[in-house]
Amino acid sequence: MTSPDNKYPVDSGAIWAHIRAPEFMPEDPEAFLELLESRFHEARITGQLSRYHKLVSARPRDMLSNFRDIYMNIPAHNLYDVLKEALFPRMAASE
């Protein structure tokens, strides 16, 4: 990524630091993910690793243990997609 005038490289992580993740909504994880992906779009965050870490950090602490098996065994590719797909069935099961 480069600056608007295309002169300097820009770290998308630095841009993300200025954008706050939406508050997690356990009652509507689908809406939460739409908001989060909108923020990714605004910040031009496209990488799986960056998106994965943003999703992990947006989760409430008390819910992290529900996904421990994924955090500990995450695949080398498509980290964000794997975690995102696990979100819906696990949230439905906890209701």
Biopython code that builds the backbone (N, CA, C, O; Angstrom):
import numpy as np
from Bio.PDB.StructureBuilder import StructureBuilder

atoms = [
    (1, "MET", "N", (0.851, -1.162, 0.000)),
    (1, "MET", "CA", (0.000, 0.000, 0.000)),
    (1, "MET", "C", (0.900, 1.228, 0.000)),
    (1, "MET", "O", (1.959, 1.229, 0.628)),
    (2, "THR", "N", (0.478, 2.265, -0.701)),
    (2, "THR", "CA", (1.258, 3.499, -0.733)),
    (2, "THR", "C", (0.393, 4.661, -0.283)),
    (2, "THR", "O", (-0.830, 4.559, -0.193)),
    (3, "SER", "N", (1.064, 5.765, -0.003)),
    (3, "SER", "CA", (0.361, 6.975, 0.406)),
    (3, "SER", "C", (-0.507, 7.467, -0.752)),
    (3, "SER", "O", (-0.316, 7.033, -1.887)),
    (4, "PRO", "N", (-1.459, 8.367, -0.484)),
    (4, "PRO", "CA", (-2.334, 8.848, -1.553)),
    (4, "PRO", "C", (-1.578, 9.408, -2.762)),
    (4, "PRO", "O", (-2.060, 9.311, -3.891)),
    (5, "ASP", "N", (-0.417, 9.981, -2.536)),
    (5, "ASP", "CA", (0.346, 10.513, -3.666)),
    (5, "ASP", "C", (1.287, 9.468, -4.266)),
    (5, "ASP", "O", (2.076, 9.774, -5.159)),
    (6, "ASN", "N", (1.198, 8.217, -3.762)),
    (6, "ASN", "CA", (1.988, 7.081, -4.258)),
    (6, "ASN", "C", (3.488, 7.255, -4.114)),
    (6, "ASN", "O", (4.253, 6.656, -4.870)),
    (7, "LYS", "N", (3.923, 8.063, -3.161)),
    (7, "LYS", "CA", (5.354, 8.292, -2.971)),
    (7, "LYS", "C", (5.951, 7.430, -1.874)),
    (7, "LYS", "O", (7.129, 7.079, -1.941)),
    (8, "TYR", "N", (5.164, 7.084, -0.868)),
    (8, "TYR", "CA", (5.699, 6.398, 0.297)),
    (8, "TYR", "C", (4.878, 5.151, 0.605)),
    (8, "TYR", "O", (3.655, 5.156, 0.466)),
    (9, "PRO", "N", (5.556, 4.079, 1.027)),
    (9, "PRO", "CA", (4.788, 2.898, 1.438)),
    (9, "PRO", "C", (4.040, 3.190, 2.738)),
    (9, "PRO", "O", (4.530, 3.924, 3.596)),
    (10, "VAL", "N", (2.869, 2.616, 2.869)),
    (10, "VAL", "CA", (2.055, 2.803, 4.062)),
    (10, "VAL", "C", (1.769, 1.430, 4.656)),
    (10, "VAL", "O", (1.356, 0.514, 3.945)),
    (11, "ASP", "N", (1.988, 1.291, 5.945)),
    (11, "ASP", "CA", (1.711, 0.042, 6.644)),
    (11, "ASP", "C", (0.234, 0.017, 7.012)),
    (11, "ASP", "O", (-0.240, 0.882, 7.748)),
    (12, "SER", "N", (-0.498, -0.978, 6.499)),
    (12, "SER", "CA", (-1.928, -1.043, 6.794)),
    (12, "SER", "C", (-2.180, -1.229, 8.285)),
    (12, "SER", "O", (-3.224, -0.811, 8.785)),
    (13, "GLY", "N", (-1.250, -1.844, 9.000)),
    (13, "GLY", "CA", (-1.386, -1.974, 10.447)),
    (13, "GLY", "C", (-1.377, -0.626, 11.129)),
    (13, "GLY", "O", (-2.074, -0.423, 12.123)),
    (14, "ALA", "N", (-0.592, 0.295, 10.603)),
    (14, "ALA", "CA", (-0.555, 1.643, 11.164)),
    (14, "ALA", "C", (-1.885, 2.347, 10.937)),
    (14, "ALA", "O", (-2.356, 3.088, 11.800)),
    (15, "ILE", "N", (-2.487, 2.117, 9.780)),
    (15, "ILE", "CA", (-3.800, 2.707, 9.512)),
    (15, "ILE", "C", (-4.825, 2.120, 10.475)),
    (15, "ILE", "O", (-5.658, 2.844, 11.020)),
    (16, "TRP", "N", (-4.761, 0.800, 10.683)),
    (16, "TRP", "CA", (-5.723, 0.148, 11.574)),
    (16, "TRP", "C", (-5.638, 0.700, 12.983)),
    (16, "TRP", "O", (-6.649, 0.770, 13.681)),
    (17, "ALA", "N", (-4.459, 1.091, 13.408)),
    (17, "ALA", "CA", (-4.286, 1.596, 14.769)),
    (17, "ALA", "C", (-5.183, 2.801, 15.020)),
    (17, "ALA", "O", (-5.515, 3.094, 16.169)),
    (18, "HIS", "N", (-5.576, 3.497, 13.968)),
    (18, "HIS", "CA", (-6.428, 4.678, 14.108)),
    (18, "HIS", "C", (-7.908, 4.356, 13.903)),
    (18, "HIS", "O", (-8.761, 5.234, 14.032)),
    (19, "ILE", "N", (-8.206, 3.109, 13.587)),
    (19, "ILE", "CA", (-9.589, 2.702, 13.366)),
    (19, "ILE", "C", (-9.972, 1.698, 14.442)),
    (19, "ILE", "O", (-9.283, 0.698, 14.645)),
    (20, "ARG", "N", (-11.061, 1.967, 15.121)),
    (20, "ARG", "CA", (-11.494, 1.090, 16.211)),
    (20, "ARG", "C", (-12.396, -0.016, 15.695)),
    (20, "ARG", "O", (-13.274, 0.218, 14.864)),
    (21, "ALA", "N", (-12.174, -1.221, 16.195)),
    (21, "ALA", "CA", (-13.057, -2.338, 15.840)),
    (21, "ALA", "C", (-14.422, -2.096, 16.479)),
    (21, "ALA", "O", (-14.500, -1.527, 17.568)),
    (22, "PRO", "N", (-15.489, -2.516, 15.820)),
    (22, "PRO", "CA", (-16.806, -2.374, 16.450)),
    (22, "PRO", "C", (-16.893, -3.269, 17.677)),
    (22, "PRO", "O", (-16.175, -4.263, 17.788)),
    (23, "GLU", "N", (-17.767, -2.912, 18.583)),
    (23, "GLU", "CA", (-17.969, -3.750, 19.771)),
    (23, "GLU", "C", (-18.608, -5.066, 19.339)),
    (23, "GLU", "O", (-19.539, -5.082, 18.534)),
    (24, "PHE", "N", (-18.096, -6.167, 19.885)),
    (24, "PHE", "CA", (-18.627, -7.475, 19.516)),
    (24, "PHE", "C", (-20.073, -7.594, 19.962)),
    (24, "PHE", "O", (-20.427, -7.165, 21.060)),
    (25, "MET", "N", (-20.916, -8.179, 19.105)),
    (25, "MET", "CA", (-22.338, -8.341, 19.389)),
    (25, "MET", "C", (-22.669, -9.831, 19.409)),
    (25, "MET", "O", (-22.987, -10.396, 18.363)),
    (26, "PRO", "N", (-22.601, -10.481, 20.571)),
    (26, "PRO", "CA", (-22.855, -11.926, 20.618)),
    (26, "PRO", "C", (-24.253, -12.302, 20.144)),
    (26, "PRO", "O", (-24.469, -13.420, 19.674)),
    (27, "GLU", "N", (-25.196, -11.385, 20.263)),
    (27, "GLU", "CA", (-26.559, -11.675, 19.820)),
    (27, "GLU", "C", (-26.701, -11.615, 18.301)),
    (27, "GLU", "O", (-27.680, -12.117, 17.750)),
    (28, "ASP", "N", (-25.728, -11.003, 17.620)),
    (28, "ASP", "CA", (-25.791, -10.889, 16.159)),
    (28, "ASP", "C", (-24.380, -10.876, 15.569)),
    (28, "ASP", "O", (-23.919, -9.839, 15.092)),
    (29, "PRO", "N", (-23.693, -12.024, 15.599)),
    (29, "PRO", "CA", (-22.320, -12.067, 15.091)),
    (29, "PRO", "C", (-22.220, -11.738, 13.606)),
    (29, "PRO", "O", (-21.193, -11.240, 13.145)),
    (30, "GLU", "N", (-23.289, -12.017, 12.856)),
    (30, "GLU", "CA", (-23.265, -11.711, 11.423)),
    (30, "GLU", "C", (-23.177, -10.201, 11.196)),
    (30, "GLU", "O", (-22.401, -9.744, 10.357)),
    (31, "ALA", "N", (-23.961, -9.432, 11.934)),
    (31, "ALA", "CA", (-23.911, -7.973, 11.817)),
    (31, "ALA", "C", (-22.561, -7.443, 12.286)),
    (31, "ALA", "O", (-22.005, -6.524, 11.685)),
    (32, "PHE", "N", (-22.033, -8.027, 13.365)),
    (32, "PHE", "CA", (-20.711, -7.632, 13.842)),
    (32, "PHE", "C", (-19.661, -7.826, 12.749)),
    (32, "PHE", "O", (-18.839, -6.941, 12.511)),
    (33, "LEU", "N", (-19.690, -8.982, 12.086)),
    (33, "LEU", "CA", (-18.701, -9.253, 11.036)),
    (33, "LEU", "C", (-18.854, -8.305, 9.854)),
    (33, "LEU", "O", (-17.860, -7.911, 9.244)),
    (34, "GLU", "N", (-20.085, -7.934, 9.526)),
    (34, "GLU", "CA", (-20.293, -6.957, 8.449)),
    (34, "GLU", "C", (-19.663, -5.614, 8.815)),
    (34, "GLU", "O", (-19.008, -4.980, 7.987)),
    (35, "LEU", "N", (-19.865, -5.190, 10.059)),
    (35, "LEU", "CA", (-19.250, -3.939, 10.510)),
    (35, "LEU", "C", (-17.729, -4.037, 10.499)),
    (35, "LEU", "O", (-17.045, -3.114, 10.057)),
    (36, "LEU", "N", (-17.204, -5.155, 10.986)),
    (36, "LEU", "CA", (-15.760, -5.348, 11.025)),
    (36, "LEU", "C", (-15.176, -5.348, 9.615)),
    (36, "LEU", "O", (-14.144, -4.723, 9.372)),
    (37, "GLU", "N", (-15.825, -6.042, 8.691)),
    (37, "GLU", "CA", (-15.318, -6.082, 7.324)),
    (37, "GLU", "C", (-15.421, -4.723, 6.648)),
    (37, "GLU", "O", (-14.607, -4.398, 5.783)),
    (38, "SER", "N", (-16.399, -3.938, 7.027)),
    (38, "SER", "CA", (-16.477, -2.571, 6.522)),
    (38, "SER", "C", (-15.283, -1.749, 7.000)),
    (38, "SER", "O", (-14.720, -0.961, 6.240)),
    (39, "ARG", "N", (-14.903, -1.938, 8.260)),
    (39, "ARG", "CA", (-13.717, -1.249, 8.783)),
    (39, "ARG", "C", (-12.453, -1.731, 8.069)),
    (39, "ARG", "O", (-11.558, -0.936, 7.783)),
    (40, "PHE", "N", (-12.379, -3.031, 7.782)),
    (40, "PHE", "CA", (-11.238, -3.546, 7.018)),
    (40, "PHE", "C", (-11.164, -2.851, 5.661)),
    (40, "PHE", "O", (-10.089, -2.455, 5.211)),
    (41, "HIS", "N", (-12.309, -2.711, 5.026)),
    (41, "HIS", "CA", (-12.353, -2.056, 3.715)),
    (41, "HIS", "C", (-11.864, -0.610, 3.816)),
    (41, "HIS", "O", (-11.058, -0.165, 2.999)),
    (42, "GLU", "N", (-12.350, 0.113, 4.814)),
    (42, "GLU", "CA", (-11.929, 1.506, 5.010)),
    (42, "GLU", "C", (-10.427, 1.617, 5.199)),
    (42, "GLU", "O", (-9.796, 2.541, 4.684)),
    (43, "ALA", "N", (-9.855, 0.674, 5.937)),
    (43, "ALA", "CA", (-8.424, 0.711, 6.253)),
    (43, "ALA", "C", (-7.578, -0.027, 5.213)),
    (43, "ALA", "O", (-6.353, -0.079, 5.320)),
    (44, "ARG", "N", (-8.247, -0.595, 4.207)),
    (44, "ARG", "CA", (-7.559, -1.366, 3.160)),
    (44, "ARG", "C", (-6.781, -2.546, 3.740)),
    (44, "ARG", "O", (-5.676, -2.857, 3.296)),
    (45, "ILE", "N", (-7.369, -3.189, 4.727)),
    (45, "ILE", "CA", (-6.774, -4.382, 5.338)),
    (45, "ILE", "C", (-7.307, -5.581, 4.561)),
    (45, "ILE", "O", (-8.498, -5.885, 4.626)),
    (46, "THR", "N", (-6.438, -6.255, 3.836)),
    (46, "THR", "CA", (-6.872, -7.376, 3.012)),
    (46, "THR", "C", (-6.235, -8.699, 3.414)),
    (46, "THR", "O", (-6.738, -9.758, 3.037)),
    (47, "GLY", "N", (-5.162, -8.666, 4.157)),
    (47, "GLY", "CA", (-4.446, -9.888, 4.507)),
    (47, "GLY", "C", (-5.159, -10.722, 5.559)),
    (47, "GLY", "O", (-5.729, -10.189, 6.511)),
    (48, "GLN", "N", (-5.121, -12.025, 5.376)),
    (48, "GLN", "CA", (-5.745, -12.957, 6.315)),
    (48, "GLN", "C", (-5.173, -12.814, 7.725)),
    (48, "GLN", "O", (-5.921, -12.828, 8.701)),
    (49, "LEU", "N", (-3.863, -12.679, 7.834)),
    (49, "LEU", "CA", (-3.230, -12.600, 9.151)),
    (49, "LEU", "C", (-3.679, -11.352, 9.906)),
    (49, "LEU", "O", (-4.022, -11.435, 11.085)),
    (50, "SER", "N", (-3.683, -10.208, 9.247)),
    (50, "SER", "CA", (-4.123, -8.969, 9.895)),
    (50, "SER", "C", (-5.584, -9.063, 10.303)),
    (50, "SER", "O", (-5.946, -8.675, 11.414)),
    (51, "ARG", "N", (-6.419, -9.572, 9.420)),
    (51, "ARG", "CA", (-7.838, -9.708, 9.731)),
    (51, "ARG", "C", (-8.062, -10.679, 10.894)),
    (51, "ARG", "O", (-8.896, -10.433, 11.766)),
    (52, "TYR", "N", (-7.318, -11.772, 10.896)),
    (52, "TYR", "CA", (-7.419, -12.759, 11.976)),
    (52, "TYR", "C", (-7.131, -12.100, 13.323)),
    (52, "TYR", "O", (-7.894, -12.258, 14.276)),
    (53, "HIS", "N", (-6.029, -11.365, 13.394)),
    (53, "HIS", "CA", (-5.657, -10.745, 14.670)),
    (53, "HIS", "C", (-6.664, -9.687, 15.095)),
    (53, "HIS", "O", (-6.916, -9.529, 16.290)),
    (54, "LYS", "N", (-7.236, -8.970, 14.164)),
    (54, "LYS", "CA", (-8.253, -7.973, 14.517)),
    (54, "LYS", "C", (-9.509, -8.654, 15.053)),
    (54, "LYS", "O", (-10.123, -8.175, 16.006)),
    (55, "LEU", "N", (-9.890, -9.783, 14.431)),
    (55, "LEU", "CA", (-11.066, -10.499, 14.919)),
    (55, "LEU", "C", (-10.812, -11.081, 16.307)),
    (55, "LEU", "O", (-11.683, -11.010, 17.174)),
    (56, "VAL", "N", (-9.646, -11.648, 16.522)),
    (56, "VAL", "CA", (-9.307, -12.186, 17.848)),
    (56, "VAL", "C", (-9.345, -11.074, 18.887)),
    (56, "VAL", "O", (-9.912, -11.248, 19.965)),
    (57, "SER", "N", (-8.750, -9.943, 18.570)),
    (57, "SER", "CA", (-8.677, -8.858, 19.557)),
    (57, "SER", "C", (-10.027, -8.194, 19.800)),
    (57, "SER", "O", (-10.207, -7.535, 20.824)),
    (58, "ALA", "N", (-10.971, -8.352, 18.890)),
    (58, "ALA", "CA", (-12.295, -7.752, 19.062)),
    (58, "ALA", "C", (-13.213, -8.613, 19.930)),
    (58, "ALA", "O", (-14.256, -8.142, 20.382)),
    (59, "ARG", "N", (-12.839, -9.851, 20.163)),
    (59, "ARG", "CA", (-13.667, -10.764, 20.954)),
    (59, "ARG", "C", (-13.554, -10.432, 22.442)),
    (59, "ARG", "O", (-12.464, -10.115, 22.919)),
    (60, "PRO", "N", (-14.647, -10.499, 23.170)),
    (60, "PRO", "CA", (-14.573, -10.299, 24.617)),
    (60, "PRO", "C", (-13.733, -11.398, 25.270)),
    (60, "PRO", "O", (-13.740, -12.546, 24.824)),
    (61, "ARG", "N", (-13.021, -11.039, 26.314)),
    (61, "ARG", "CA", (-12.143, -12.001, 27.002)),
    (61, "ARG", "C", (-12.880, -13.256, 27.448)),
    (61, "ARG", "O", (-12.345, -14.360, 27.344)),
    (62, "ASP", "N", (-14.090, -13.096, 27.940)),
    (62, "ASP", "CA", (-14.812, -14.265, 28.451)),
    (62, "ASP", "C", (-15.220, -15.244, 27.353)),
    (62, "ASP", "O", (-15.628, -16.366, 27.654)),
    (63, "MET", "N", (-15.119, -14.847, 26.104)),
    (63, "MET", "CA", (-15.478, -15.728, 24.998)),
    (63, "MET", "C", (-14.264, -16.375, 24.341)),
    (63, "MET", "O", (-14.421, -17.277, 23.519)),
    (64, "LEU", "N", (-13.079, -15.938, 24.682)),
    (64, "LEU", "CA", (-11.876, -16.460, 24.027)),
    (64, "LEU", "C", (-11.702, -17.960, 24.230)),
    (64, "LEU", "O", (-11.250, -18.655, 23.320)),
    (65, "SER", "N", (-12.050, -18.465, 25.399)),
    (65, "SER", "CA", (-11.855, -19.898, 25.657)),
    (65, "SER", "C", (-12.735, -20.767, 24.757)),
    (65, "SER", "O", (-12.397, -21.924, 24.504)),
    (66, "ASN", "N", (-13.857, -20.232, 24.270)),
    (66, "ASN", "CA", (-14.718, -20.990, 23.356)),
    (66, "ASN", "C", (-14.037, -21.287, 22.023)),
    (66, "ASN", "O", (-14.475, -22.165, 21.280)),
    (67, "PHE", "N", (-12.976, -20.561, 21.724)),
    (67, "PHE", "CA", (-12.295, -20.697, 20.437)),
    (67, "PHE", "C", (-10.844, -21.128, 20.600)),
    (67, "PHE", "O", (-10.057, -21.058, 19.656)),
    (68, "ARG", "N", (-10.500, -21.570, 21.791)),
    (68, "ARG", "CA", (-9.102, -21.927, 22.072)),
    (68, "ARG", "C", (-8.569, -22.984, 21.115)),
    (68, "ARG", "O", (-7.421, -22.892, 20.679)),
    (69, "ASP", "N", (-9.372, -23.981, 20.781)),
    (69, "ASP", "CA", (-8.908, -25.028, 19.873)),
    (69, "ASP", "C", (-8.515, -24.466, 18.509)),
    (69, "ASP", "O", (-7.600, -24.975, 17.862)),
    (70, "ILE", "N", (-9.201, -23.429, 18.083)),
    (70, "ILE", "CA", (-8.852, -22.804, 16.802)),
    (70, "ILE", "C", (-7.578, -21.988, 16.952)),
    (70, "ILE", "O", (-6.686, -22.072, 16.107)),
    (71, "TYR", "N", (-7.482, -21.199, 18.019)),
    (71, "TYR", "CA", (-6.280, -20.390, 18.220)),
    (71, "TYR", "C", (-5.035, -21.255, 18.298)),
    (71, "TYR", "O", (-3.975, -20.880, 17.797)),
    (72, "MET", "N", (-5.168, -22.424, 18.933)),
    (72, "MET", "CA", (-4.007, -23.285, 19.140)),
    (72, "MET", "C", (-3.679, -24.143, 17.918)),
    (72, "MET", "O", (-2.563, -24.653, 17.817)),
    (73, "ASN", "N", (-4.618, -24.315, 16.988)),
    (73, "ASN", "CA", (-4.419, -25.189, 15.829)),
    (73, "ASN", "C", (-4.795, -24.514, 14.516)),
    (73, "ASN", "O", (-5.237, -25.177, 13.577)),
    (74, "ILE", "N", (-4.625, -23.231, 14.451)),
    (74, "ILE", "CA", (-5.041, -22.487, 13.268)),
    (74, "ILE", "C", (-4.214, -22.919, 12.054)),
    (74, "ILE", "O", (-3.002, -23.097, 12.169)),
    (75, "PRO", "N", (-4.842, -23.085, 10.915)),
    (75, "PRO", "CA", (-4.095, -23.499, 9.724)),
    (75, "PRO", "C", (-3.170, -22.391, 9.235)),
    (75, "PRO", "O", (-3.336, -21.223, 9.589)),
    (76, "ALA", "N", (-2.210, -22.768, 8.430)),
    (76, "ALA", "CA", (-1.242, -21.796, 7.917)),
    (76, "ALA", "C", (-1.882, -20.830, 6.922)),
    (76, "ALA", "O", (-1.388, -19.718, 6.733)),
    (77, "HIS", "N", (-2.957, -21.239, 6.297)),
    (77, "HIS", "CA", (-3.617, -20.395, 5.295)),
    (77, "HIS", "C", (-5.061, -20.123, 5.711)),
    (77, "HIS", "O", (-5.684, -20.929, 6.403)),
    (78, "ASN", "N", (-5.570, -19.000, 5.288)),
    (78, "ASN", "CA", (-6.967, -18.626, 5.518)),
    (78, "ASN", "C", (-7.346, -18.561, 6.995)),
    (78, "ASN", "O", (-8.436, -18.980, 7.384)),
    (79, "LEU", "N", (-6.448, -18.040, 7.801)),
    (79, "LEU", "CA", (-6.683, -17.950, 9.244)),
    (79, "LEU", "C", (-7.983, -17.228, 9.573)),
    (79, "LEU", "O", (-8.790, -17.715, 10.365)),
    (80, "TYR", "N", (-8.177, -16.074, 8.967)),
    (80, "TYR", "CA", (-9.360, -15.266, 9.246)),
    (80, "TYR", "C", (-10.632, -16.001, 8.832)),
    (80, "TYR", "O", (-11.613, -16.030, 9.576)),
    (81, "ASP", "N", (-10.607, -16.593, 7.640)),
    (81, "ASP", "CA", (-11.795, -17.294, 7.149)),
    (81, "ASP", "C", (-12.178, -18.456, 8.057)),
    (81, "ASP", "O", (-13.362, -18.677, 8.312)),
    (82, "VAL", "N", (-11.192, -19.199, 8.547)),
    (82, "VAL", "CA", (-11.455, -20.329, 9.441)),
    (82, "VAL", "C", (-12.103, -19.837, 10.736)),
    (82, "VAL", "O", (-13.098, -20.404, 11.187)),
    (83, "LEU", "N", (-11.548, -18.796, 11.326)),
    (83, "LEU", "CA", (-12.099, -18.270, 12.576)),
    (83, "LEU", "C", (-13.490, -17.685, 12.352)),
    (83, "LEU", "O", (-14.393, -17.893, 13.162)),
    (84, "LYS", "N", (-13.658, -16.968, 11.272)),
    (84, "LYS", "CA", (-14.953, -16.362, 10.953)),
    (84, "LYS", "C", (-16.027, -17.443, 10.779)),
    (84, "LYS", "O", (-17.137, -17.302, 11.292)),
    (85, "GLU", "N", (-15.701, -18.509, 10.064)),
    (85, "GLU", "CA", (-16.667, -19.590, 9.851)),
    (85, "GLU", "C", (-17.020, -20.309, 11.153)),
    (85, "GLU", "O", (-18.141, -20.795, 11.304)),
    (86, "ALA", "N", (-16.092, -20.383, 12.080)),
    (86, "ALA", "CA", (-16.353, -21.037, 13.367)),
    (86, "ALA", "C", (-17.233, -20.171, 14.267)),
    (86, "ALA", "O", (-17.871, -20.676, 15.191)),
    (87, "LEU", "N", (-17.265, -18.894, 13.999)),
    (87, "LEU", "CA", (-17.992, -17.962, 14.855)),
    (87, "LEU", "C", (-19.489, -18.265, 14.902)),
    (87, "LEU", "O", (-20.073, -18.290, 15.985)),
    (88, "PHE", "N", (-20.113, -18.492, 13.763)),
    (88, "PHE", "CA", (-21.568, -18.653, 13.713)),
    (88, "PHE", "C", (-22.072, -19.889, 14.454)),
    (88, "PHE", "O", (-22.948, -19.758, 15.309)),
    (89, "PRO", "N", (-21.554, -21.090, 14.161)),
    (89, "PRO", "CA", (-22.092, -22.252, 14.887)),
    (89, "PRO", "C", (-21.800, -22.218, 16.388)),
    (89, "PRO", "O", (-22.603, -22.695, 17.190)),
    (90, "ARG", "N", (-20.671, -21.665, 16.759)),
    (90, "ARG", "CA", (-20.335, -21.639, 18.189)),
    (90, "ARG", "C", (-21.173, -20.610, 18.938)),
    (90, "ARG", "O", (-21.530, -20.824, 20.097)),
    (91, "MET", "N", (-21.483, -19.515, 18.295)),
    (91, "MET", "CA", (-22.332, -18.521, 18.943)),
    (91, "MET", "C", (-23.753, -19.061, 19.062)),
    (91, "MET", "O", (-24.415, -18.824, 20.072)),
    (92, "ALA", "N", (-24.232, -19.780, 18.056)),
    (92, "ALA", "CA", (-25.575, -20.359, 18.104)),
    (92, "ALA", "C", (-25.662, -21.416, 19.202)),
    (92, "ALA", "O", (-26.682, -21.526, 19.882)),
    (93, "ALA", "N", (-24.597, -22.192, 19.376)),
    (93, "ALA", "CA", (-24.579, -23.241, 20.400)),
    (93, "ALA", "C", (-24.552, -22.671, 21.805)),
    (93, "ALA", "O", (-25.021, -23.316, 22.743)),
    (94, "SER", "N", (-24.004, -21.463, 21.966)),
    (94, "SER", "CA", (-23.892, -20.880, 23.306)),
    (94, "SER", "C", (-25.147, -20.126, 23.730)),
    (94, "SER", "O", (-25.241, -19.689, 24.877)),
    (95, "GLU", "N", (-26.101, -19.968, 22.837)),
    (95, "GLU", "CA", (-27.335, -19.237, 23.172)),
    (95, "GLU", "C", (-28.260, -20.045, 24.037)),
    (95, "GLU", "O", (-29.335, -19.571, 24.403)),
]
sb = StructureBuilder()
sb.init_structure("model")
sb.init_model(0)
sb.init_chain("A")
sb.init_seg("    ")
for serial, (resi, resn, name, xyz) in enumerate(atoms, 1):
    if name == "N":
        sb.init_residue(resn, " ", resi, " ")
    sb.init_atom(name, np.array(xyz, "f"), 0.0, 1.0, " ", f" {name:<3s}", serial, name[0])
structure = sb.get_structure()
